[in-house]
């Protein structure tokens, strides 16, 4: 019984470490733990390459999507801007 209890405690400890590591990396790009590099400070960005720098020069999503579609790229909100709806 003591072996089973010890085994269960070790398994729980390992699982806890794995979950903590997964939670620490969620939402990050490139595995570096930092947001992608951005150029510009407008509200919307085009990702120039997967996991690469963001070109944030678009004030509206429509303008961003127009250029992104022509280049087969994707738009995203500027990670350095607030997305709470506040006027900046």
PDB file as gemmi writes it, atoms N, CA and C in Angstrom:
CRYST1    1.000    1.000    1.000  90.00  90.00  90.00 P 1                      
ATOM      1  N   UNK A   1       0.824  -1.199   0.000  1.00  0.00           N  
ATOM      2  CA  UNK A   1       0.000   0.000   0.000  1.00  0.00           C  
ATOM      3  C   UNK A   1       0.861   1.253   0.000  1.00  0.00           C  
ATOM      4  N   UNK A   2       1.986   1.210   0.722  1.00  0.00           N  
ATOM      5  CA  UNK A   2       2.881   2.361   0.781  1.00  0.00           C  
ATOM      6  C   UNK A   2       3.480   2.651  -0.599  1.00  0.00           C  
ATOM      7  N   UNK A   3       3.787   1.608  -1.363  1.00  0.00           N  
ATOM      8  CA  UNK A   3       4.335   1.775  -2.708  1.00  0.00           C  
ATOM      9  C   UNK A   3       3.298   2.427  -3.615  1.00  0.00           C  
ATOM     10  N   UNK A   4       2.054   1.995  -3.525  1.00  0.00           N  
ATOM     11  CA  UNK A   4       0.986   2.569  -4.335  1.00  0.00           C  
ATOM     12  C   UNK A   4       0.787   4.046  -4.008  1.00  0.00           C  
ATOM     13  N   UNK A   5       0.817   4.412  -2.752  1.00  0.00           N  
ATOM     14  CA  UNK A   5       0.676   5.808  -2.331  1.00  0.00           C  
ATOM     15  C   UNK A   5       1.843   6.645  -2.853  1.00  0.00           C  
ATOM     16  N   UNK A   6       3.038   6.104  -2.754  1.00  0.00           N  
ATOM     17  CA  UNK A   6       4.216   6.820  -3.250  1.00  0.00           C  
ATOM     18  C   UNK A   6       4.134   7.010  -4.762  1.00  0.00           C  
ATOM     19  N   UNK A   7       3.753   5.955  -5.470  1.00  0.00           N  
ATOM     20  CA  UNK A   7       3.624   6.028  -6.915  1.00  0.00           C  
ATOM     21  C   UNK A   7       2.583   7.073  -7.309  1.00  0.00           C  
ATOM     22  N   UNK A   8       1.455   7.094  -6.620  1.00  0.00           N  
ATOM     23  CA  UNK A   8       0.398   8.069  -6.902  1.00  0.00           C  
ATOM     24  C   UNK A   8       0.891   9.495  -6.657  1.00  0.00           C  
ATOM     25  N   UNK A   9       1.637   9.711  -5.587  1.00  0.00           N  
ATOM     26  CA  UNK A   9       2.163  11.042  -5.276  1.00  0.00           C  
ATOM     27  C   UNK A   9       3.156  11.493  -6.344  1.00  0.00           C  
ATOM     28  N   UNK A  10       4.010  10.589  -6.786  1.00  0.00           N  
ATOM     29  CA  UNK A  10       4.989  10.934  -7.835  1.00  0.00           C  
ATOM     30  C   UNK A  10       4.276  11.238  -9.145  1.00  0.00           C  
ATOM     31  N   UNK A  11       3.288  10.442  -9.498  1.00  0.00           N  
ATOM     32  CA  UNK A  11       2.530  10.674 -10.731  1.00  0.00           C  
ATOM     33  C   UNK A  11       1.819  12.025 -10.680  1.00  0.00           C  
ATOM     34  N   UNK A  12       1.235  12.368  -9.536  1.00  0.00           N  
ATOM     35  CA  UNK A  12       0.551  13.657  -9.394  1.00  0.00           C  
ATOM     36  C   UNK A  12       1.539  14.811  -9.504  1.00  0.00           C  
ATOM     37  N   UNK A  13       2.711  14.645  -8.941  1.00  0.00           N  
ATOM     38  CA  UNK A  13       3.737  15.683  -9.020  1.00  0.00           C  
ATOM     39  C   UNK A  13       4.178  15.900 -10.458  1.00  0.00           C  
ATOM     40  N   UNK A  14       4.410  14.816 -11.188  1.00  0.00           N  
ATOM     41  CA  UNK A  14       4.825  14.924 -12.591  1.00  0.00           C  
ATOM     42  C   UNK A  14       3.719  15.568 -13.415  1.00  0.00           C  
ATOM     43  N   UNK A  15       2.486  15.174 -13.208  1.00  0.00           N  
ATOM     44  CA  UNK A  15       1.366  15.755 -13.945  1.00  0.00           C  
ATOM     45  C   UNK A  15       1.229  17.242 -13.635  1.00  0.00           C  
ATOM     46  N   UNK A  16       1.427  17.616 -12.390  1.00  0.00           N  
ATOM     47  CA  UNK A  16       1.348  19.032 -12.011  1.00  0.00           C  
ATOM     48  C   UNK A  16       2.413  19.860 -12.690  1.00  0.00           C  
ATOM     49  N   UNK A  17       3.615  19.336 -12.807  1.00  0.00           N  
ATOM     50  CA  UNK A  17       4.699  20.050 -13.483  1.00  0.00           C  
ATOM     51  C   UNK A  17       4.374  20.194 -14.958  1.00  0.00           C  
ATOM     52  N   UNK A  18       3.867  19.143 -15.579  1.00  0.00           N  
ATOM     53  CA  UNK A  18       3.525  19.194 -16.999  1.00  0.00           C  
ATOM     54  C   UNK A  18       2.436  20.229 -17.264  1.00  0.00           C  
ATOM     55  N   UNK A  19       1.430  20.276 -16.405  1.00  0.00           N  
ATOM     56  CA  UNK A  19       0.354  21.255 -16.575  1.00  0.00           C  
ATOM     57  C   UNK A  19       0.893  22.668 -16.386  1.00  0.00           C  
ATOM     58  N   UNK A  20       1.737  22.874 -15.413  1.00  0.00           N  
ATOM     59  CA  UNK A  20       2.299  24.202 -15.176  1.00  0.00           C  
ATOM     60  C   UNK A  20       3.136  24.651 -16.365  1.00  0.00           C  
ATOM     61  N   UNK A  21       3.893  23.753 -16.955  1.00  0.00           N  
ATOM     62  CA  UNK A  21       4.692  24.108 -18.123  1.00  0.00           C  
ATOM     63  C   UNK A  21       3.791  24.462 -19.292  1.00  0.00           C  
ATOM     64  N   UNK A  22       2.721  23.708 -19.499  1.00  0.00           N  
ATOM     65  CA  UNK A  22       1.802  23.991 -20.591  1.00  0.00           C  
ATOM     66  C   UNK A  22       1.127  25.337 -20.390  1.00  0.00           C  
ATOM     67  N   UNK A  23       0.715  25.647 -19.169  1.00  0.00           N  
ATOM     68  CA  UNK A  23       0.067  26.921 -18.904  1.00  0.00           C  
ATOM     69  C   UNK A  23       1.033  28.073 -19.105  1.00  0.00           C  
ATOM     70  N   UNK A  24       2.280  27.874 -18.839  1.00  0.00           N  
ATOM     71  CA  UNK A  24       3.272  28.930 -18.997  1.00  0.00           C  
ATOM     72  C   UNK A  24       3.575  29.256 -20.437  1.00  0.00           C  
ATOM     73  N   UNK A  25       3.256  28.347 -21.371  1.00  0.00           N  
ATOM     74  CA  UNK A  25       3.582  28.594 -22.771  1.00  0.00           C  
ATOM     75  C   UNK A  25       2.371  28.881 -23.626  1.00  0.00           C  
ATOM     76  N   UNK A  26       1.167  28.808 -23.060  1.00  0.00           N  
ATOM     77  CA  UNK A  26      -0.014  29.053 -23.872  1.00  0.00           C  
ATOM     78  C   UNK A  26      -0.076  30.516 -24.294  1.00  0.00           C  
ATOM     79  N   UNK A  27      -0.463  30.719 -25.567  1.00  0.00           N  
ATOM     80  CA  UNK A  27      -0.618  32.068 -26.079  1.00  0.00           C  
ATOM     81  C   UNK A  27       0.676  32.731 -26.492  1.00  0.00           C  
ATOM     82  N   UNK A  28       1.758  32.027 -26.451  1.00  0.00           N  
ATOM     83  CA  UNK A  28       3.027  32.603 -26.856  1.00  0.00           C  
ATOM     84  C   UNK A  28       3.379  32.104 -28.238  1.00  0.00           C  
ATOM     85  N   UNK A  29       4.132  32.921 -28.954  1.00  0.00           N  
ATOM     86  CA  UNK A  29       4.563  32.527 -30.277  1.00  0.00           C  
ATOM     87  C   UNK A  29       6.062  32.351 -30.292  1.00  0.00           C  
ATOM     88  N   UNK A  30       6.513  31.423 -31.093  1.00  0.00           N  
ATOM     89  CA  UNK A  30       7.928  31.225 -31.264  1.00  0.00           C  
ATOM     90  C   UNK A  30       8.629  30.552 -30.104  1.00  0.00           C  
ATOM     91  N   UNK A  31       7.949  30.276 -29.015  1.00  0.00           N  
ATOM     92  CA  UNK A  31       8.555  29.608 -27.891  1.00  0.00           C  
ATOM     93  C   UNK A  31       9.516  30.478 -27.092  1.00  0.00           C  
ATOM     94  N   UNK A  32       9.656  31.748 -27.450  1.00  0.00           N  
ATOM     95  CA  UNK A  32      10.596  32.612 -26.748  1.00  0.00           C  
ATOM     96  C   UNK A  32       9.996  33.231 -25.499  1.00  0.00           C  
ATOM     97  N   UNK A  33       8.670  33.132 -25.340  1.00  0.00           N  
ATOM     98  CA  UNK A  33       8.023  33.692 -24.175  1.00  0.00           C  
ATOM     99  C   UNK A  33       7.677  35.162 -24.341  1.00  0.00           C  
ATOM    100  N   UNK A  34       7.881  35.693 -25.531  1.00  0.00           N  
ATOM    101  CA  UNK A  34       7.609  37.103 -25.782  1.00  0.00           C  
ATOM    102  C   UNK A  34       6.644  37.240 -26.953  1.00  0.00           C  
ATOM    103  N   UNK A  35       5.930  38.364 -26.995  1.00  0.00           N  
ATOM    104  CA  UNK A  35       5.049  38.650 -28.110  1.00  0.00           C  
ATOM    105  C   UNK A  35       5.894  38.896 -29.360  1.00  0.00           C  
ATOM    106  N   UNK A  36       5.313  38.681 -30.541  1.00  0.00           N  
ATOM    107  CA  UNK A  36       6.084  38.909 -31.753  1.00  0.00           C  
ATOM    108  C   UNK A  36       6.485  40.374 -31.893  1.00  0.00           C  
ATOM    109  N   UNK A  37       7.583  40.619 -32.561  1.00  0.00           N  
ATOM    110  CA  UNK A  37       8.054  41.983 -32.795  1.00  0.00           C  
ATOM    111  C   UNK A  37       7.063  42.696 -33.709  1.00  0.00           C  
ATOM    112  N   UNK A  38       6.785  43.942 -33.391  1.00  0.00           N  
ATOM    113  CA  UNK A  38       5.867  44.723 -34.205  1.00  0.00           C  
ATOM    114  C   UNK A  38       6.560  45.958 -34.750  1.00  0.00           C  
ATOM    115  N   UNK A  39       6.157  46.339 -35.967  1.00  0.00           N  
ATOM    116  CA  UNK A  39       6.570  47.621 -36.524  1.00  0.00           C  
ATOM    117  C   UNK A  39       5.297  48.416 -36.740  1.00  0.00           C  
ATOM    118  N   UNK A  40       5.315  49.677 -36.377  1.00  0.00           N  
ATOM    119  CA  UNK A  40       4.123  50.501 -36.455  1.00  0.00           C  
ATOM    120  C   UNK A  40       3.328  50.410 -35.171  1.00  0.00           C  
ATOM    121  N   UNK A  41       2.365  51.324 -35.027  1.00  0.00           N  
ATOM    122  CA  UNK A  41       1.575  51.315 -33.796  1.00  0.00           C  
ATOM    123  C   UNK A  41       0.085  51.462 -34.061  1.00  0.00           C  
ATOM    124  N   UNK A  42      -0.355  51.070 -35.253  1.00  0.00           N  
ATOM    125  CA  UNK A  42      -1.778  51.128 -35.578  1.00  0.00           C  
ATOM    126  C   UNK A  42      -2.508  49.940 -34.935  1.00  0.00           C  
ATOM    127  N   UNK A  43      -3.820  49.928 -35.055  1.00  0.00           N  
ATOM    128  CA  UNK A  43      -4.646  48.939 -34.362  1.00  0.00           C  
ATOM    129  C   UNK A  43      -4.562  47.533 -34.945  1.00  0.00           C  
ATOM    130  N   UNK A  44      -4.271  47.390 -36.248  1.00  0.00           N  
ATOM    131  CA  UNK A  44      -4.264  46.076 -36.875  1.00  0.00           C  
ATOM    132  C   UNK A  44      -2.953  45.829 -37.603  1.00  0.00           C  
ATOM    133  N   UNK A  45      -2.582  44.544 -37.644  1.00  0.00           N  
ATOM    134  CA  UNK A  45      -1.285  44.144 -38.179  1.00  0.00           C  
ATOM    135  C   UNK A  45      -1.438  43.014 -39.185  1.00  0.00           C  
ATOM    136  N   UNK A  46      -0.474  42.932 -40.094  1.00  0.00           N  
ATOM    137  CA  UNK A  46      -0.333  41.778 -40.979  1.00  0.00           C  
ATOM    138  C   UNK A  46       0.892  41.017 -40.509  1.00  0.00           C  
ATOM    139  N   UNK A  47       0.737  39.706 -40.357  1.00  0.00           N  
ATOM    140  CA  UNK A  47       1.879  38.850 -40.036  1.00  0.00           C  
ATOM    141  C   UNK A  47       2.613  38.586 -41.343  1.00  0.00           C  
ATOM    142  N   UNK A  48       3.854  39.049 -41.427  1.00  0.00           N  
ATOM    143  CA  UNK A  48       4.615  38.915 -42.669  1.00  0.00           C  
ATOM    144  C   UNK A  48       5.101  37.497 -42.906  1.00  0.00           C  
ATOM    145  N   UNK A  49       5.204  36.700 -41.852  1.00  0.00           N  
ATOM    146  CA  UNK A  49       5.582  35.290 -41.939  1.00  0.00           C  
ATOM    147  C   UNK A  49       5.052  34.599 -40.690  1.00  0.00           C  
ATOM    148  N   UNK A  50       4.781  33.298 -40.762  1.00  0.00           N  
ATOM    149  CA  UNK A  50       4.298  32.603 -39.563  1.00  0.00           C  
ATOM    150  C   UNK A  50       5.278  32.755 -38.398  1.00  0.00           C  
ATOM    151  N   UNK A  51       4.809  33.329 -37.303  1.00  0.00           N  
ATOM    152  CA  UNK A  51       5.655  33.545 -36.136  1.00  0.00           C  
ATOM    153  C   UNK A  51       6.633  34.691 -36.299  1.00  0.00           C  
ATOM    154  N   UNK A  52       6.556  35.383 -37.431  1.00  0.00           N  
ATOM    155  CA  UNK A  52       7.487  36.471 -37.703  1.00  0.00           C  
ATOM    156  C   UNK A  52       6.970  37.813 -37.225  1.00  0.00           C  
ATOM    157  N   UNK A  53       7.657  38.884 -37.611  1.00  0.00           N  
ATOM    158  CA  UNK A  53       7.252  40.221 -37.168  1.00  0.00           C  
ATOM    159  C   UNK A  53       5.897  40.631 -37.729  1.00  0.00           C  
ATOM    160  N   UNK A  54       5.237  41.518 -37.003  1.00  0.00           N  
ATOM    161  CA  UNK A  54       3.936  42.037 -37.414  1.00  0.00           C  
ATOM    162  C   UNK A  54       4.099  43.447 -37.952  1.00  0.00           C  
ATOM    163  N   UNK A  55       3.481  43.729 -39.098  1.00  0.00           N  
ATOM    164  CA  UNK A  55       3.481  45.060 -39.680  1.00  0.00           C  
ATOM    165  C   UNK A  55       2.173  45.732 -39.278  1.00  0.00           C  
ATOM    166  N   UNK A  56       2.226  46.600 -38.279  1.00  0.00           N  
ATOM    167  CA  UNK A  56       1.026  47.217 -37.703  1.00  0.00           C  
ATOM    168  C   UNK A  56       0.849  48.637 -38.231  1.00  0.00           C  
ATOM    169  N   UNK A  57       0.311  48.736 -39.431  1.00  0.00           N  
ATOM    170  CA  UNK A  57       0.122  50.050 -40.042  1.00  0.00           C  
ATOM    171  C   UNK A  57      -1.326  50.313 -40.445  1.00  0.00           C  
ATOM    172  N   UNK A  58      -2.248  49.465 -40.004  1.00  0.00           N  
ATOM    173  CA  UNK A  58      -3.636  49.569 -40.443  1.00  0.00           C  
ATOM    174  C   UNK A  58      -4.546  50.069 -39.328  1.00  0.00           C  
ATOM    175  N   UNK A  59      -5.249  51.159 -39.592  1.00  0.00           N  
ATOM    176  CA  UNK A  59      -6.172  51.732 -38.613  1.00  0.00           C  
ATOM    177  C   UNK A  59      -7.479  50.949 -38.560  1.00  0.00           C  
ATOM    178  N   UNK A  60      -7.840  50.283 -39.664  1.00  0.00           N  
ATOM    179  CA  UNK A  60      -9.090  49.523 -39.680  1.00  0.00           C  
ATOM    180  C   UNK A  60      -8.828  48.086 -40.116  1.00  0.00           C  
ATOM    181  N   UNK A  61      -9.689  47.201 -39.663  1.00  0.00           N  
ATOM    182  CA  UNK A  61      -9.577  45.804 -40.035  1.00  0.00           C  
ATOM    183  C   UNK A  61      -9.821  45.632 -41.535  1.00  0.00           C  
ATOM    184  N   UNK A  62     -10.743  46.426 -42.097  1.00  0.00           N  
ATOM    185  CA  UNK A  62     -11.054  46.323 -43.530  1.00  0.00           C  
ATOM    186  C   UNK A  62      -9.822  46.639 -44.382  1.00  0.00           C  
ATOM    187  N   UNK A  63      -9.083  47.677 -44.024  1.00  0.00           N  
ATOM    188  CA  UNK A  63      -7.883  48.034 -44.783  1.00  0.00           C  
ATOM    189  C   UNK A  63      -6.822  46.945 -44.668  1.00  0.00           C  
ATOM    190  N   UNK A  64      -6.687  46.405 -43.482  1.00  0.00           N  
ATOM    191  CA  UNK A  64      -5.722  45.337 -43.256  1.00  0.00           C  
ATOM    192  C   UNK A  64      -6.085  44.102 -44.079  1.00  0.00           C  
ATOM    193  N   UNK A  65      -7.358  43.712 -44.031  1.00  0.00           N  
ATOM    194  CA  UNK A  65      -7.791  42.519 -44.753  1.00  0.00           C  
ATOM    195  C   UNK A  65      -7.654  42.686 -46.266  1.00  0.00           C  
ATOM    196  N   UNK A  66      -7.832  43.902 -46.764  1.00  0.00           N  
ATOM    197  CA  UNK A  66      -7.678  44.157 -48.201  1.00  0.00           C  
ATOM    198  C   UNK A  66      -6.248  43.844 -48.641  1.00  0.00           C  
ATOM    199  N   UNK A  67      -5.269  44.364 -47.912  1.00  0.00           N  
ATOM    200  CA  UNK A  67      -3.866  44.090 -48.252  1.00  0.00           C  
ATOM    201  C   UNK A  67      -3.492  42.639 -47.961  1.00  0.00           C  
ATOM    202  N   UNK A  68      -4.008  42.108 -46.873  1.00  0.00           N  
ATOM    203  CA  UNK A  68      -3.668  40.732 -46.491  1.00  0.00           C  
ATOM    204  C   UNK A  68      -4.171  39.737 -47.537  1.00  0.00           C  
ATOM    205  N   UNK A  69      -5.383  39.956 -48.024  1.00  0.00           N  
ATOM    206  CA  UNK A  69      -5.955  39.049 -49.022  1.00  0.00           C  
ATOM    207  C   UNK A  69      -5.110  39.034 -50.288  1.00  0.00           C  
ATOM    208  N   UNK A  70      -4.651  40.194 -50.715  1.00  0.00           N  
ATOM    209  CA  UNK A  70      -3.829  40.285 -51.925  1.00  0.00           C  
ATOM    210  C   UNK A  70      -2.502  39.539 -51.775  1.00  0.00           C  
ATOM    211  N   UNK A  71      -2.006  39.442 -50.544  1.00  0.00           N  
ATOM    212  CA  UNK A  71      -0.721  38.784 -50.290  1.00  0.00           C  
ATOM    213  C   UNK A  71      -0.885  37.386 -49.687  1.00  0.00           C  
ATOM    214  N   UNK A  72      -2.143  36.923 -49.559  1.00  0.00           N  
ATOM    215  CA  UNK A  72      -2.452  35.628 -48.941  1.00  0.00           C  
ATOM    216  C   UNK A  72      -1.889  35.552 -47.511  1.00  0.00           C  
ATOM    217  N   UNK A  73      -2.101  36.636 -46.747  1.00  0.00           N  
ATOM    218  CA  UNK A  73      -1.646  36.718 -45.362  1.00  0.00           C  
ATOM    219  C   UNK A  73      -2.854  36.910 -44.455  1.00  0.00           C  
ATOM    220  N   UNK A  74      -2.622  37.044 -43.160  1.00  0.00           N  
ATOM    221  CA  UNK A  74      -3.696  37.214 -42.182  1.00  0.00           C  
ATOM    222  C   UNK A  74      -3.501  38.478 -41.361  1.00  0.00           C  
ATOM    223  N   UNK A  75      -4.619  39.055 -40.925  1.00  0.00           N  
ATOM    224  CA  UNK A  75      -4.608  40.225 -40.051  1.00  0.00           C  
ATOM    225  C   UNK A  75      -4.834  39.793 -38.612  1.00  0.00           C  
ATOM    226  N   UNK A  76      -4.331  40.611 -37.696  1.00  0.00           N  
ATOM    227  CA  UNK A  76      -4.581  40.379 -36.278  1.00  0.00           C  
ATOM    228  C   UNK A  76      -4.532  41.714 -35.557  1.00  0.00           C  
ATOM    229  N   UNK A  77      -5.165  41.797 -34.380  1.00  0.00           N  
ATOM    230  CA  UNK A  77      -5.065  43.034 -33.601  1.00  0.00           C  
ATOM    231  C   UNK A  77      -3.625  43.247 -33.149  1.00  0.00           C  
ATOM    232  N   UNK A  78      -3.240  44.492 -33.015  1.00  0.00           N  
ATOM    233  CA  UNK A  78      -1.895  44.829 -32.532  1.00  0.00           C  
ATOM    234  C   UNK A  78      -1.779  44.353 -31.088  1.00  0.00           C  
ATOM    235  N   UNK A  79      -0.828  43.451 -30.785  1.00  0.00           N  
ATOM    236  CA  UNK A  79      -0.716  42.940 -29.414  1.00  0.00           C  
ATOM    237  C   UNK A  79      -0.250  43.999 -28.418  1.00  0.00           C  
ATOM    238  N   UNK A  80       0.247  45.120 -28.907  1.00  0.00           N  
ATOM    239  CA  UNK A  80       0.706  46.196 -28.027  1.00  0.00           C  
ATOM    240  C   UNK A  80      -0.375  47.235 -27.771  1.00  0.00           C  
ATOM    241  N   UNK A  81      -1.552  47.038 -28.346  1.00  0.00           N  
ATOM    242  CA  UNK A  81      -2.671  47.960 -28.151  1.00  0.00           C  
ATOM    243  C   UNK A  81      -3.714  47.307 -27.264  1.00  0.00           C  
ATOM    244  N   UNK A  82      -4.457  48.116 -26.538  1.00  0.00           N  
ATOM    245  CA  UNK A  82      -5.554  47.610 -25.715  1.00  0.00           C  
ATOM    246  C   UNK A  82      -6.694  47.172 -26.609  1.00  0.00           C  
ATOM    247  N   UNK A  83      -7.336  46.067 -26.256  1.00  0.00           N  
ATOM    248  CA  UNK A  83      -8.500  45.589 -27.023  1.00  0.00           C  
ATOM    249  C   UNK A  83      -9.755  45.636 -26.184  1.00  0.00           C  
ATOM    250  N   UNK A  84      -9.774  46.508 -25.168  1.00  0.00           N  
ATOM    251  CA  UNK A  84     -10.934  46.575 -24.284  1.00  0.00           C  
ATOM    252  C   UNK A  84     -12.004  47.511 -24.804  1.00  0.00           C  
ATOM    253  N   UNK A  85     -11.781  48.124 -25.950  1.00  0.00           N  
ATOM    254  CA  UNK A  85     -12.757  49.052 -26.482  1.00  0.00           C  
ATOM    255  C   UNK A  85     -12.513  50.476 -26.058  1.00  0.00           C  
ATOM    256  N   UNK A  86     -11.470  50.725 -25.287  1.00  0.00           N  
ATOM    257  CA  UNK A  86     -11.172  52.085 -24.852  1.00  0.00           C  
ATOM    258  C   UNK A  86     -10.578  52.891 -25.999  1.00  0.00           C  
ATOM    259  N   UNK A  87     -10.854  54.152 -26.016  1.00  0.00           N  
ATOM    260  CA  UNK A  87     -10.304  55.036 -27.048  1.00  0.00           C  
ATOM    261  C   UNK A  87      -8.872  55.344 -26.700  1.00  0.00           C  
ATOM    262  N   UNK A  88      -7.969  55.122 -27.645  1.00  0.00           N  
ATOM    263  CA  UNK A  88      -6.553  55.400 -27.391  1.00  0.00           C  
ATOM    264  C   UNK A  88      -6.080  56.527 -28.275  1.00  0.00           C  
TER     265      UNK A  88                                                      
END                                                                             
